[in-house]
Amino acid sequence: MTRTFRLAACASVLALGVGAPAAADCGIGAGSVSILGNDFPALQAVVAGARECAAGDVSVSANLTSDHRDLQVAALTANPSQYSVAVVANGSIVPLLNAGLIRPLDGLVERHGAGLQPSQLVRIEGQVMAVAFMANAQHLFYRSDVLEGAGAQSPETLADVLAAAEAIREAGIMEYPVAMVSGAGWNLAQEFVNLYLGHGGSFFEPGSAAPALNSDAGLAALETLKALTSYSNPDYLTFDSNSTQALWEAGEVALMLHWGSRAAGILSGENSPAEIVEATVLAPAPVVESGGRPATTLWWDGFTIAANTSDADAEASFLAMLNGLTPERIAANSELAVWLGEGFEPTPASAGVLASAQGGAAPYPMQPYMGLMHTALGDNLAPFLQGAASAEETLETIEAAYTTAARAQGFLN
């Protein structure tokens, strides 16, 4: 049940100026296009382009929701599938692959994807299974005015972040100056993944599905996570991307680890005063030691086509998604993402993602059993942060939960 995931290296995927299809019109005779994905401005722009294909015998609908990961497997298992398109990322594609719920795109790429570059094509066991259209990563946001007022330096390391947080608290400026996307479950697990890789950890034994979490790197990542949350609002286990961004825009925090895809909205000033926008600095994700790997993971976002949809709807869906990714549309929305197509020009909003990538951030692990590890992390990290379990007990519990799940799915004997 092991898979070999052959993906374009993130470094090449992040190369700017790669080609994208220049579709003057959609070229769809008939078909039903239905899109499931996350809800953020860049994807909204892509879907707006896809919606332009709706005419005559072509229908286009979309469900963009933060619950997309919880919906996708059941929705695509239905036959016919409830959605013809699932927008995915490094991690969320794996359950769909394991269950055989998305189709190879080689034929569609051959007929309609002449403008796509190899770095955009996500190949798994030799077949194109997704088309990547943007890159993302969590990185550091900080308020230069608040740090200056506290006499703190611009953070580069995790220790610098903690020192700045302490200086802000000691100066009486903010009691809880730090925010992360740390809601219990998937989001909290992602924060640990970032810190663990930043500490040089490896989740699995080489060439095996056996866990390797119980290590010095695992202990260090847990302690760093606990230290960061000690400077966060006590409600940090409820924070999702929206609530964390809202804290920043309300001026309630000065140091934030958040997704680069949220930077454009923050810098737009639509929900925050000009003084916050002007003092917002987008920095690379902090490192453990100077010159080390940024404590974040690189992600790509892309689209897949459901296996349980008709060939006609699959083709219509592929063409509609390409219409959302024309060079003109990308150029008009350059500030919303680090786009992987022609027309993208780097903007201030992309600075943190690009700097983290250039600093050597690791891609999110793509082993087929990584989802089980992520779930085990999300289910068992909160007790440690709340003082109900030691670091050693927490790592043992996580490994045990993962091992049980991996054995049940045949990844371990």
C-alpha positions in Angstrom: 0.0 0.0 0.0 3.0 2.3 -0.3 3.0 5.0 -2.9 5.8 6.8 -4.5 4.9 10.5 -4.8 6.7 12.1 -7.6 6.2 15.8 -7.3 8.0 18.7 -8.9 10.4 20.1 -6.3 8.9 23.1 -4.5 11.8 25.2 -5.5 11.0 24.7 -9.2 7.2 25.1 -8.5 7.9 28.4 -6.9 9.8 29.7 -9.9 8.0 32.7 -11.3 6.9 33.3 -14.8 6.0 29.8 -15.8 3.4 29.4 -18.5 -0.4 29.2 -18.2 -3.1 28.6 -20.7 -4.2 31.7 -22.6 -7.9 30.9 -23.1 -9.8 33.6 -25.0 -13.0 31.6 -24.4 -13.8 28.5 -22.5 -14.5 26.3 -25.6 -17.1 24.2 -23.7 -20.0 22.8 -25.6 -22.0 21.4 -22.7 -21.3 20.1 -19.2 -21.8 20.6 -15.5 -19.0 22.1 -13.4 -19.2 21.9 -9.6 -16.2 23.0 -7.5 -15.4 22.1 -3.9 -12.6 24.0 -2.2 -11.4 26.2 0.6 -12.5 29.8 1.0 -9.9 32.5 0.5 -9.4 35.4 -1.9 -7.1 33.8 -4.5 -9.4 30.8 -5.0 -12.4 33.1 -5.2 -10.7 34.8 -8.1 -10.1 31.5 -9.8 -13.7 30.4 -9.3 -14.9 33.8 -10.7 -13.0 33.0 -13.9 -14.5 29.5 -14.0 -18.0 30.9 -13.5 -17.5 33.0 -16.7 -17.9 29.7 -18.6 -21.5 29.3 -17.6 -23.7 29.8 -20.6 -26.2 27.7 -22.5 -25.7 24.1 -21.7 -22.8 24.8 -19.3 -23.5 25.2 -15.6 -20.9 26.2 -13.0 -21.3 26.1 -9.3 -19.0 26.2 -6.3 -18.9 25.5 -2.6 -16.0 27.3 -1.0 -15.8 26.5 2.7 -13.3 26.0 5.4 -14.9 22.6 6.0 -13.8 21.3 2.5 -11.3 18.7 3.9 -14.1 17.2 6.0 -16.5 17.0 3.0 -14.3 16.0 0.1 -14.0 12.2 0.6 -17.7 11.6 1.1 -18.6 14.0 -1.6 -16.3 12.4 -4.2 -17.2 8.9 -3.1 -20.8 9.4 -4.3 -21.4 8.0 -7.8 -21.9 10.3 -9.6 -19.6 12.6 -7.5 -21.3 15.6 -5.8 -18.5 17.7 -7.2 -16.5 17.5 -10.4 -13.6 19.5 -9.1 -11.8 19.3 -5.8 -9.3 22.0 -5.0 -6.6 20.5 -2.9 -3.1 21.0 -1.4 -0.2 18.8 -0.6 -1.9 17.3 2.4 -5.6 17.2 1.4 -4.9 15.4 -1.9 -3.7 12.2 -0.1 -7.0 10.8 1.1 -8.4 11.3 -2.4 -5.5 9.4 -3.9 -5.6 6.6 -1.4 -9.4 6.1 -2.1 -9.0 6.4 -5.9 -11.4 9.3 -6.0 -9.6 11.5 -8.5 -8.8 10.8 -12.1 -5.5 11.1 -14.1 -5.4 14.3 -16.1 -2.8 13.3 -18.8 -5.3 13.2 -21.6 -6.9 16.5 -20.7 -3.4 18.1 -20.3 -2.4 16.7 -23.7 -5.6 18.2 -25.4 -5.9 21.5 -23.6 -2.9 22.2 -21.4 -0.3 23.2 -24.0 0.6 26.3 -21.9 1.1 24.4 -18.7 4.7 23.9 -17.6 6.0 20.6 -16.1 6.5 22.4 -12.7 2.7 22.9 -12.5 1.9 19.3 -13.1 1.6 17.2 -10.0 2.7 13.7 -11.1 2.0 10.7 -8.8 3.4 7.3 -10.0 4.0 8.9 -13.4 0.5 10.3 -13.9 -0.7 13.9 -13.7 -3.2 14.0 -10.9 -3.4 17.7 -10.2 -2.6 21.1 -11.7 -0.9 23.4 -9.2 -1.8 27.1 -9.5 -0.4 28.8 -6.4 2.1 28.3 -3.6 1.5 29.0 0.1 3.3 28.8 3.5 2.9 30.1 7.0 5.3 32.9 7.9 5.9 35.6 10.4 3.9 38.9 10.5 5.0 41.5 13.0 4.2 45.1 14.0 7.3 47.2 13.6 5.8 50.0 15.7 5.0 47.8 18.6 8.4 46.1 18.6 10.0 49.5 18.5 8.0 50.7 21.4 9.1 47.6 23.4 12.7 48.0 22.4 12.7 44.6 20.6 14.6 43.6 17.5 13.1 42.3 14.3 12.7 38.6 14.9 14.7 36.1 12.9 14.8 33.1 15.2 12.1 31.5 17.3 14.0 32.7 20.4 13.8 36.2 18.9 10.0 35.9 18.6 9.7 34.8 22.3 12.1 37.5 23.4 10.0 40.1 21.5 6.8 38.8 23.0 8.3 39.0 26.5 9.5 42.6 25.9 6.0 43.6 24.7 4.4 42.1 27.8 6.9 43.6 30.2 6.4 47.0 28.6 2.7 46.7 29.3 1.8 47.1 25.7 0.0 43.8 25.2 -0.6 40.9 27.6 -1.0 38.4 24.7 1.1 39.7 21.8 1.3 36.3 19.9 -1.3 34.6 17.7 -1.1 31.4 15.6 -3.7 29.4 13.7 -3.7 27.1 16.7 -7.3 25.8 16.9 -7.4 22.3 18.4 -7.3 19.6 15.7 -5.9 20.0 12.2 -4.7 23.6 12.7 -2.8 22.9 16.0 -1.2 19.8 14.4 0.0 22.0 11.5 1.7 24.4 13.9 3.6 21.4 15.4 4.5 20.1 11.9 6.1 23.5 11.1 8.1 23.6 14.3 9.1 20.0 14.2 10.5 20.3 10.7 12.2 23.6 11.7 13.9 21.6 14.4 15.2 19.1 11.9 12.8 16.3 12.7 11.6 13.5 10.5 8.1 12.0 11.0 9.0 8.5 9.9 11.9 6.0 9.9 13.7 6.1 6.5 11.8 4.1 3.9 9.2 3.1 6.4 5.8 4.0 7.8 7.2 3.5 11.3 6.9 6.7 13.4 10.0 8.6 14.4 8.4 11.4 16.4 9.6 10.5 19.8 13.0 12.3 19.5 14.9 15.3 20.7 13.4 17.3 17.8 9.9 16.2 18.9 10.5 17.4 22.5 12.0 20.7 21.3 9.1 21.3 19.0 6.6 20.7 21.8 8.4 23.0 24.2 8.6 25.7 21.6 4.9 25.4 20.8 4.1 25.7 24.6 6.3 28.7 24.9 4.6 30.5 22.0 1.1 29.7 23.3 2.0 31.1 26.7 2.1 34.5 25.0 -1.3 33.9 23.2 -4.8 34.6 24.3 -6.0 31.8 26.6 -8.6 31.0 23.9 -5.9 30.0 21.4 -7.3 26.5 21.0 -10.3 28.0 19.2 -8.3 30.1 16.7 -8.8 29.3 13.0 -7.5 31.4 10.1 -10.3 33.9 10.2 -10.2 34.6 13.9 -6.4 34.9 13.9 -6.5 37.4 11.1 -9.2 39.3 12.9 -7.0 39.6 16.0 -4.3 41.2 13.8 -6.7 43.6 12.1 -8.1 44.7 15.4 -4.6 45.5 16.7 -4.7 42.9 19.5 -1.5 41.1 18.6 2.0 42.1 17.3 3.5 38.8 16.4 1.6 36.3 14.2 2.4 33.1 12.4 -0.2 32.9 9.6 -0.7 31.8 6.0 0.8 34.0 3.3 -2.5 33.8 1.4 -4.0 36.0 4.1 -1.4 38.8 3.6 -3.2 40.5 0.8 -6.4 40.9 2.8 -4.4 42.3 5.8 -2.5 44.8 3.7 -5.6 45.9 1.9 -6.7 47.8 5.0 -10.3 46.9 4.5 -10.7 45.7 8.1 -8.0 47.6 10.0 -6.8 51.2 10.4 -3.9 52.6 8.3 -1.4 52.6 11.2 -1.7 48.8 11.5 -1.3 48.3 7.8 1.7 50.6 7.6 3.5 48.9 10.5 2.8 45.3 9.3 6.0 43.6 8.2 5.9 40.3 6.3 9.0 38.3 7.3 10.1 34.7 6.6 9.1 32.0 9.0 11.5 32.1 12.0 14.4 29.6 12.2 15.6 27.7 15.2 19.2 28.9 14.7 20.6 31.5 12.3 21.0 30.0 8.9 18.7 27.0 9.6 15.6 25.8 7.9 12.5 28.1 8.4 10.0 26.6 10.7 7.2 26.3 8.2 6.1 24.0 5.3 5.7 24.9 1.6 2.3 24.0 0.1 0.9 24.1 -3.3 -2.8 24.6 -4.1 -4.2 23.0 -7.2 -7.2 21.4 -8.8 -8.2 17.8 -9.3 -11.0 16.2 -11.3 -13.3 13.6 -9.7 -13.1 10.0 -10.8 -16.9 9.5 -10.4 -17.9 12.2 -12.9 -18.6 11.8 -16.6 -15.9 12.4 -19.2 -17.9 15.3 -20.6 -18.2 17.0 -17.2 -14.5 16.3 -16.5 -13.5 18.0 -19.7 -15.8 20.9 -19.0 -14.4 21.2 -15.5 -10.8 21.2 -16.7 -11.5 23.9 -19.2 -13.4 26.1 -16.8 -10.6 25.9 -14.2 -8.1 26.9 -16.9 -10.3 29.9 -17.6 -9.8 30.9 -14.0 -6.0 30.8 -14.5 -5.4 32.9 -17.6 -2.4 35.2 -17.6 -4.7 38.2 -17.6 -6.6 37.0 -14.5 -3.4 36.2 -12.7 -1.9 39.6 -13.5 -5.1 41.3 -12.3 -4.9 39.4 -9.0 -1.1 39.2 -8.4 -1.5 40.6 -4.9 -3.7 37.7 -3.8 -1.1 34.8 -4.0 2.2 33.5 -5.2 0.8 32.4 -8.5 2.5 29.7 -10.5 1.4 31.0 -13.9 2.3 33.6 -16.5 1.2 37.0 -15.5 2.3 36.9 -11.9 4.4 39.8 -10.6 5.7 39.6 -7.0 3.9 42.0 -4.7 4.5 43.1 -1.1 1.9 40.5 0.0 4.0 37.6 -1.4 7.2 38.6 0.5 6.9 36.2 3.4 6.1 33.2 1.3 8.9 33.9 -1.1 11.4 34.6 1.6 10.5 31.3 3.4 10.9 29.3 0.2 14.2 30.9 -0.6 15.4 30.2 3.0 14.9 26.5 2.4 11.5 25.7 4.0 10.6 22.0 3.5 7.5 20.9 1.6 4.7 19.4 3.6 5.3 15.6 3.8 3.4 13.7 1.1 3.6 10.1 2.3 0.2 8.4 2.1 0.2 7.8 5.8 1.1 11.5 6.8 -2.6 12.2 7.1 -2.8 9.6 9.9 0.1 11.3 11.7 -1.5 14.7 11.3 -4.7 13.4 12.8 -2.9 11.8 15.7 -1.1 15.1 16.4 -4.3 17.1 16.3 -6.1 14.7 18.6 -3.4 14.6 21.3 -1.5 17.9 21.5 -4.0 20.0 23.5 -3.5 18.0 26.8 0.2 18.8 26.8 -0.4 22.5 26.3 -3.0 22.5 29.1 -0.6 20.8 31.5 -2.4 17.5 31.6 0.4 15.5 30.1 4.2 15.7 29.9 6.1 16.1 26.6 7.3 12.5 26.8 3.8 11.1 27.5 2.4 13.2 24.6 4.9 11.9 22.0 4.3 8.3 23.2 0.5 8.8 23.0 0.8 10.3 19.5 3.0 7.5 18.2 0.6 4.9 19.7 -2.5 6.5 18.1 -0.7 6.8 14.8 0.5 3.2 14.9 -3.0 1.9 15.6 -4.4 3.8 12.6 -1.5 2.8 10.3 -1.9 -0.9 11.2 -5.7 -0.7 10.6 -5.0 0.7 7.1 -2.2 -1.7 6.3 0.7 0.7 6.4 2.3 -1.2 9.3 2.3 -4.9 10.2 
